[in-house]
Amino acid sequence: MCLLVTQSSTSPILSDAWLEDFYDFNSDGVGVMFANNGDLVIKKIIPKTAKEFIQFYRSDIQGRDCAFHLRMRTHGDINLANCHPYEVLNRAEHGIDLWLMHNGILSTGNKANEKMSDTWHYINDYLKPMLAGNPDFAFHPAFQALIADHIGGSNKFVLMDNEGRQVVINQDAGVYWGGLWLSNTYAWSASSSASKNKVNRKKAIKQSKEMPEARSSYKGGYIGWDDYSYGVGSYGIYKKPDQDVEEVVEMNLDDLDYMGFTHGVTVGMALDFVDEFGIEGFLDIIDQVLDNQLPTDWFNKVMEDHKVARECFPYLGKYVSEI
C-alpha cells in the first residue's frame, strides 16, 4: 500500500531507526522529486537493504523541499518503471515537467497492462488527457476537487512541477508527524503523537526523536495479543486473551457496520480469510478500512478473493499467527 511523504528543507532529520521502520514496511522501491533551478529532479532506487535506503535518504532526501515515496507493490512488477514518481507531462511536449506520486489502490486498476501499476494507467487514461492542453489546471482547486472525488478519500496524490509548485490531493486523509506529512498510519509504526494538524517546530523535533514501536507483524514476526497495544486504529483493543477468533471477527465486522462502513463481508468469509492469512492480517485490513485507507468495495474483494488479497497486500503472507 506504500508510504507517501512530503517535507520541507527545515523538517527534522529522521533517525536510522525511523528510516529502517519505513523500509521494513515498504521495500519495493523508493523515489524522490524536488525542484532545482527550474528543473524537476527525479531519483529512484530499489534498495536491497535498509542500509541502502538510508544512504539514499541521506544523500538525496534529507534537507530538501521534496516529496518521497516508499513502495509496497500492489499492482505491476517490481522495477524502476513502477517506482514513484511517474511522469504526467514533460516540457518538450507540454511546456512543463509535472510528475506524480500516489498512495492507495485505484479502482480503475491495471487490466490493460498488468506489468504496469494502477497509477501508471490512471495517469495515461485520465490525467494526461485532461492536462496536456492546459497544464496549469493541475494547480486549480477545481481540478483538485474533481480528482479527489474521482479517486476517493483512500487515495492520495502528490503532484510537483519543475518550478516547485506542489499539490497534495486528499491531504486531509493523511497525518502530520515529525515535521512531515505522511499519507497513512498503517505503512509505518505510526506514533501516537501523529495528528491531523501541523505542530510547531519544537514539537516536531521532539516527535522525530521518538523511537518506533511496531504495532503489527508486517516485518514477519509474531506480536502476541498482550503486546498488540494499538488495537485497530484509535478504536481500542480488539482482542483479549479469553476471546476466540470468531468473536473477534464478528465484533470487528459489527464495528464496521456501526461506524457506517457498508460492506458485504460475512463472518464466514472473514473466518476463511483468517484461516489463510491469520487474525493479524484480518485486523490490519480492518484497520485500513476504519482509517479510510481502503474502500469497502476493495475490502469485499480481498475478503472474498484471496488471490486479489495477495496481489494487493503481499506482506499478508509474512504474518505468523499462533491462534
Residue pairs with C-beta under 8 A, 6 or more apart in sequence:
1 72
1 74
1 103
1 104
1 105
1 184
1 186
1 187
1 288
1 293
1 312
1 313
2 26
2 69
2 70
2 71
2 72
2 74
2 84
2 102
2 103
2 104
2 183
2 187
3 22
3 25
3 26
3 69
3 70
3 72
3 103
3 182
3 183
3 184
3 187
3 188
4 67
4 68
4 69
4 84
4 101
4 102
4 103
4 156
4 158
4 174
4 182
4 183
4 184
5 67
5 68
5 69
5 70
5 180
5 181
5 182
5 183
6 66
6 67
6 158
6 166
6 168
6 180
6 181
7 61
7 64
7 65
7 66
7 67
7 68
7 179
7 180
7 181
8 65
8 179
9 63
9 64
9 65
10 179
10 201
11 178
11 179
11 180
11 204
12 178
12 179
12 201
12 204
12 205
12 207
12 208
13 62
13 63
13 208
14 57
14 62
14 178
14 208
15 208
15 209
16 54
17 211
17 212
18 178
18 188
18 208
18 212
19 50
19 53
19 54
19 57
20 50
20 54
21 188
21 189
21 212
21 214
22 53
22 70
22 188
23 30
23 47
23 50
23 53
23 54
23 70
24 50
24 218
24 219
25 70
25 72
25 187
25 188
25 189
25 218
25 219
25 315
26 70
26 71
26 72
26 187
27 47
27 70
27 72
28 46
28 71
28 72
28 73
28 78
29 44
29 45
29 46
29 70
29 71
29 78
29 79
29 80
29 82
29 83
29 84
30 44
30 45
30 46
30 47
30 53
30 56
30 68
30 69
30 70
30 71
30 83
31 42
31 43
31 44
31 45
31 68
31 69
31 71
31 83
31 84
31 85
31 101
32 41
32 42
32 43
32 44
32 56
32 60
32 61
32 64
32 66
32 67
32 68
32 69
33 40
33 41
33 42
33 66
33 67
33 68
33 85
33 99
33 101
33 160
34 40
34 41
34 64
34 65
34 66
34 67
34 160
34 164
35 41
35 65
35 160
35 161
35 162
35 163
35 164
38 162
38 163
39 97
39 162
40 97
40 98
40 99
40 160
40 161
40 162
42 85
42 99
43 56
43 60
44 80
44 83
45 52
45 53
45 56
45 80
45 83
46 78
46 79
46 80
46 83
47 53
47 56
53 70
57 68
61 68
65 164
67 85
67 101
67 158
67 160
67 166
68 101
69 83
69 84
69 85
69 101
69 102
69 103
70 187
71 82
71 83
71 84
72 187
72 314
72 315
73 82
73 314
74 105
74 117
74 118
74 311
74 312
74 313
74 314
75 105
75 109
75 110
75 114
75 116
75 117
75 118
75 311
75 312
76 82
76 110
76 114
76 115
76 116
76 117
76 118
76 120
77 115
81 116
81 120
82 116
82 117
82 120
84 100
84 101
84 102
84 119
85 99
85 100
85 101
85 158
85 160
86 99
86 100
86 101
86 102
86 119
86 120
86 123
87 97
87 98
87 99
87 123
88 98
88 99
88 100
88 123
88 127
88 128
88 131
88 138
88 159
89 96
89 97
89 98
89 128
89 131
89 132
89 135
90 96
90 97
90 98
91 97
91 162
93 132
94 131
94 132
94 135
95 135
96 135
96 136
96 161
96 162
97 161
97 162
98 131
98 135
98 138
98 159
98 160
98 161
98 162
99 159
99 160
99 161
100 119
100 123
100 127
100 157
100 158
100 159
101 157
101 158
102 119
102 122
102 155
102 156
102 157
102 158
103 155
103 156
103 183
103 184
103 187
104 151
104 152
104 154
104 155
104 156
104 183
104 293
105 118
105 154
105 155
105 294
105 295
105 298
105 312
106 118
106 119
106 121
106 122
106 151
106 155
107 152
107 295
107 297
107 298
108 118
108 121
108 122
108 125
108 126
109 118
109 121
110 116
110 117
110 118
110 120
110 121
112 121
113 120
113 121
122 151
126 150
127 147
130 137
130 143
131 137
131 138
135 161
137 143
138 159
138 161
138 167
139 161
139 165
139 167
144 167
144 169
147 157
147 169
148 169
148 170
151 157
151 169
151 170
152 295
153 170
153 173
153 292
154 173
154 288
154 292
154 293
154 294
154 295
154 298
155 170
156 168
156 169
156 170
156 171
156 173
156 174
156 183
157 167
157 168
157 169
157 170
158 166
158 167
158 168
158 169
159 166
159 167
159 169
160 166
160 167
168 174
168 181
171 181
172 196
173 183
173 292
173 293
174 181
174 182
174 183
174 184
175 181
175 182
175 184
175 185
175 190
175 194
175 195
175 196
176 182
176 194
176 195
176 196
176 197
176 198
176 199
177 190
177 191
177 193
177 194
177 195
177 204
177 207
178 191
178 204
178 207
178 208
179 201
179 204
179 205
179 207
179 208
182 188
182 190
182 194
184 190
184 288
184 291
184 293
185 194
185 233
185 291
186 284
186 287
186 288
186 291
186 293
188 212
189 212
189 213
189 214
189 215
190 215
191 207
191 210
191 212
193 207
193 210
194 207
199 207
214 223
215 223
215 228
215 229
215 230
216 223
216 228
216 230
216 280
216 283
216 284
216 287
217 223
217 280
217 318
217 319
217 320
218 284
218 315
218 318
219 318
220 318
220 319
220 320
221 320
222 280
222 320
222 321
222 322
223 280
224 322
225 239
225 240
225 241
226 241
228 237
228 239
229 237
231 237
231 238
232 238
232 252
232 255
232 283
232 286
232 287
232 290
233 287
233 290
233 291
235 255
235 290
238 248
238 251
238 252
238 283
238 286
239 248
239 279
239 283
245 271
245 274
245 279
245 323
246 267
246 271
248 279
248 283
249 267
249 270
249 271
249 274
249 279
249 282
250 267
252 270
252 282
252 283
252 286
253 263
253 265
253 267
253 270
255 286
255 290
256 263
256 286
256 289
256 290
256 296
257 263
259 290
261 289
261 290
261 296
261 299
262 296
263 289
263 296
263 299
263 300
264 300
265 299
265 300
265 303
265 304
269 303
269 304
270 282
270 303
272 306
273 281
273 282
273 285
273 302
273 303
273 306
273 309
274 281
274 282
276 306
276 309
277 306
277 309
277 316
277 317
277 319
278 319
278 320
278 321
278 323
279 321
279 323
280 319
280 321
281 313
281 316
281 319
281 321
284 313
284 316
284 319
285 294
285 299
285 302
285 303
285 313
288 294
289 296
289 299
298 312
301 308
302 308
302 309
302 312
302 313
303 309
309 316
310 316
310 317
